[in-house]
Amino acid sequence: MRNMLACVLICAAHVISASEPDPDPWIAWRAEIQTDPAAAEQRFASELAGMPESSEPTLARTIVEIKLLSAQIAQGNDQDAELSRLASLADQAALLGDLRAAMQAWRECSRRYFVRGDYVRAQSAAQHLLDMARRLGARKDEAQALNDLGVLAKRRGDIRMAIVHYENALGIRRTIADESGTAQTLGNLALIEKNRGSLLQALKYQREAHRIRERLAQGPLLANSHDSLGLIYLAMNDAEEAEREFRAALAVGDTPKNQDNISNSRNNLALALMKQGRVDEAEAAARQVYDYAVARDRRPMLTSAATTLASILRRRGELRDAGQLAKDALEIGREVGDSKEIIEPLLERAEWQLASSNANAAAVDLSEAMTLARRDQLRLLEYQALELQSRIQFAQGDSSAAFKTRQDYEQMGQELLGADTLRQMAALLSEEAFAHASDAQSKEVTQVRAGPGLGVVMLVFLSGLVLGLLQRRR
């Protein structure tokens, strides 16, 4: 759930649309930085040293400074001072007449601010990028900026605006035949629908995105698709299939330059392992993510990892450390401002309070979490909160309220994962599995990973039948 968003602003070099005749020189420079940032830094520093001093900023010097600072930032030197300097250089480049250079700098600022959890400045940078792209008529860059603004709107809990941005980005990307961009936005829409509890629609969006990325063999981006599919299976309570997708993400995306994204997948893997009772494996994965987030100052990721670790330690009975981690996660989540990153630590702290025989304090945290989940249409989290609320009410001695809440929980479960929805999801997965198998046979391929295995298809289908029978018996 939390994963998708840390990844969405991390992207490859952007190619301008076919309607623009001149190639974008920033593509080559950005590729150079991505390939070997240390060597790029050395070359750009030498180039800057060879330029004459000037009392007034010049465009040539500004461009080299942007490239040099971008190379330094790519090596982890992305603190506030460096990002503020890059933002100033972006403004300077725009004033001196090179909007392409300004766009490159603003894109890097937006991405870096995002992974640090500074969504206000990330949004400002993305808006600058959108304005410049529209002035240039650069449709591909315009769509990317809209997509990024959608991610940021989602992080702020503005689901309506997130969908507007995503749909506008998707329209442009389909029009200009940007398949990679189309897959990115489809994946983002899938996460919106998953969090809203529309699992069938989420699966449709994500499977379309996954097919594109499989066809394009996009490595780290394919890993993102596996991760998002894993989150959908996790929402379906199919932890084994979720684990399979998360491990597939690790297999194709665990590269030195993709550690932010892959750390999110590793944390999601810890959740899947924990659901299966494999606590030791879950703790090892979660601690790896936690240590990485601390070392790189990735605050949204740190919130997720600390929440996961708190849950693991609580289940072990290590309540003191679990409580401290839940408290830390909540404090960071409030600083970041993403409602999802506030709700999840609140729910975990409520669980900890309940385990510590403090049901009244648990009820306070639960109430805040429930309010935020309902406000931001996060129905899966609301569903989780209802189950916890029934246990808190029972611990408070209000069995009547607990029974009523449990009924509400079961009713929402039918709405989210009712028999019809499960059967439609099973049919979609069955059709895809058959299509993959037919394609493999026609090409004489001996071994193909066809996305979801037949095991989950049968599991989902049988679950639908069972739920249908239960409904008829009522």
C-alpha positions, 0 to 999 in steps of 0.5 A: 500500500505504502509502497507505491508511492515512494516509487512513482517519482523515481523514473528513467530519462524522459524523451520528448514527444514525437511532435517535437523535432529537436532531441533533448540534450538533457537525456544524454546528460541524465543518462551519464549521471545515472550510469556513473554519477562519480565520474559525471561529477568529476567531468562536470567539476572540471568543466566548471573550473575551466569556465571564466568567472563572471559577476553575473550568472550566465546560462552556460555556467548555470547549466553546468552547475545544474549538471554538477549538483545533480551528479552530487545529489545522485550520490546521496548528497540530497540534503536541504541545502543542496536541494534548495540550491538546485531549485534556485538554479532551476529558476535561474535557468528559466530566467536565462531562457533555457526551460529544458534545463529548468525542467531537469532541475525541477524534476530532480527537486520534486523527486528528491523532496518526495522520497524525503517526505517533504510533500509541500516542496515536492508539489511546488517543484512538480507544479513548476515542471508542469507549467514549463512543460505546457509552455514548451508543448512537451506533452510527455513531460506534461503527463509526467508532471500531472502524474506526479501531482496525482501522487502528491494529492493522494499523499495529502488525502485529496483522492478526488484531485489525485484521480483528476490528475491521473486521468488527465495524465492517462489521457495524454499518455494514451494519445501520444502512445507512451506505453511506459507512462501509461503503465505508470499511471494505470498502476497509480490508479490501481493503488487508489482503487485498492485503498478505496476497496475496489479490488476488482477495478484495482486488479484490472488496472494493475494487470494492464500495467503489468502486461505493458511492462512485461512486454517492454521488459522494464526491469525495476518498473516491472518490479513495481508492478509485481509489488502492486499486485502483491498488495492486492493479493494481501488485501484479499488475505492471500498472503502466499500469493502476495509473497510470490509477487513481492519476491518476484519484485525483489528478483527483477528490481533489487539493483543498487540504483533502485533501493528506495523502491525495493525497500518498500517491496521488502517491507511488504514482504515482511507483512506477507510473511507475518500474516503466515506466522513466519515471524523471524523471516518477517523481522529480518526483512523489516529490520533491513528496511528500517536500517536503510530508511534511517541511514538515508533519511527516508521518513515515509519508509521509516514510518512503514518499517517502524510500524511493521517492526512494532507489530512483529515485536508486539506479537512476540510479547516485547511490548516496551520496544513495540510501543516505542516503535509505534510512537516513533512511527506515528510522530514521523507520520504526523510530520510527513502528513500522509493520512495513510502513514498516520492511520497505520501507526495509530492502529498499531499503537491501539493494538499495543495499548490493547495488549497492554490492558489499556483499552480506553487509550486504545479506543482514543487512537482507534477513533482518530484512525477511523475518522481519517480513514473515512474522511479519505475514503481508505476503506481497507483501513476502515475495514481493519479498524472495525475489526480492532474496534470490536475487540476494544469494545469487548475489552471495555465490557460493552459486548453489545457494541462489540457485537454490532461493530462486528456485524458492520465489519462482516458487512463491509467484508462482503462489500469488499470481497463478496462472492460476485467480486471474487468470481469476477477476479477469478475469471479475470485471472483465469483468462490471463493464465490461459492466454499466457499458456497459449502464447507460451505454447505457440512460441514453444516456450518451456517455462513461463511465469504467467503472473498469478498462478492457478493456485490463487485462481482456484482459491479465489473461485472457491472462496467465492463459492463458499461466500455465495453458499453462506449468503444463500443459507442466510 
